Amino acid sequence: MNEKKFLFYLDKIEKMFPSKQKLNQGEMLKCINKSRATFNRIIDANELNKIPKISLKEEHKRSSSHYYTYQFDIYDIAIFLAQ
């Protein structure tokens, strides 16, 4: 991994979301420039190498269906983008 690229992306993410260490799914997708539909296809196909490492996955139960929320660390996102 190139450290200059890592620092560039880390600085870019910190400017977009100041004083945040964890980003939610929508914020992470804005950083890596992917849509929510693409994210769902990646999760369904279990191709987790196409997204940054997931820090936290929470399941929420509804009466009709279940859904998940995801959190990502800004350092993991910067490492992913620098590769």
C-alpha positions as CSV (number, residue, x, y, z in Angstrom):
1,M,0.0,0.0,0.0
2,N,1.2,3.5,-0.9
3,E,1.4,5.6,2.3
4,K,0.9,8.9,0.3
5,K,-2.3,7.6,-1.2
6,F,-3.5,6.4,2.2
7,L,-2.8,9.8,3.8
8,F,-4.5,11.6,0.8
9,Y,-7.7,9.5,1.1
10,L,-7.7,9.8,4.9
11,D,-7.4,13.6,4.7
12,K,-10.2,13.6,2.1
13,I,-12.5,11.6,4.2
14,E,-11.8,13.7,7.3
15,K,-12.6,16.8,5.4
16,M,-15.9,15.4,4.2
17,F,-16.9,14.1,7.7
18,P,-15.0,16.1,10.3
19,S,-14.7,14.7,13.9
20,K,-16.1,11.3,12.9
21,Q,-14.2,8.0,13.3
22,K,-17.0,5.7,12.2
23,L,-19.1,6.1,9.1
24,N,-22.5,4.6,8.3
25,Q,-23.3,2.8,5.1
26,G,-24.4,5.9,3.2
27,E,-21.4,8.0,4.2
28,M,-19.0,5.1,3.3
29,L,-20.7,4.7,-0.1
30,K,-20.2,8.4,-0.8
31,C,-16.5,8.0,-0.1
32,I,-16.0,5.0,-2.4
33,N,-18.5,6.3,-5.0
34,K,-20.9,3.3,-5.1
35,S,-24.7,3.2,-5.0
36,R,-26.8,1.5,-2.3
37,A,-28.1,-1.0,-4.9
38,T,-24.5,-2.0,-5.8
39,F,-23.7,-2.4,-2.1
40,N,-26.7,-4.7,-1.6
41,R,-25.6,-6.8,-4.6
42,I,-22.1,-7.1,-3.2
43,I,-23.5,-8.2,0.2
44,D,-25.9,-10.7,-1.4
45,A,-23.2,-12.2,-3.6
46,N,-20.8,-12.3,-0.6
47,E,-18.1,-10.4,-2.5
48,L,-16.8,-8.5,0.5
49,N,-13.5,-7.8,-1.1
50,K,-15.2,-5.1,-3.1
51,I,-16.0,-3.0,-0.1
52,P,-14.0,-1.8,3.0
53,K,-13.9,-4.0,6.1
54,I,-17.2,-3.8,8.1
55,S,-16.6,-2.7,11.7
56,L,-20.1,-3.3,13.0
57,K,-23.2,-5.1,11.6
58,E,-26.4,-4.7,13.6
59,E,-29.6,-6.7,12.8
60,H,-32.9,-4.9,13.4
61,K,-36.1,-6.9,13.5
62,R,-39.4,-5.8,12.1
63,S,-42.7,-7.6,12.1
64,S,-42.4,-8.1,8.3
65,S,-38.7,-8.3,7.6
66,H,-35.2,-7.9,9.0
67,Y,-32.7,-5.3,8.0
68,Y,-29.1,-4.6,8.8
69,T,-27.1,-1.4,9.6
70,Y,-23.4,-1.2,9.0
71,Q,-20.6,0.9,10.4
72,F,-17.1,1.4,8.8
73,D,-13.9,2.8,10.3
74,I,-12.4,5.7,8.3
75,Y,-9.0,4.1,8.4
76,D,-10.3,0.9,6.8
77,I,-12.0,3.0,4.1
78,A,-8.7,4.9,3.4
79,I,-6.8,1.6,3.3
80,F,-9.4,0.2,0.8
81,L,-9.1,3.3,-1.4
82,A,-5.3,3.3,-1.3
83,Q,-5.0,-0.2,-2.7
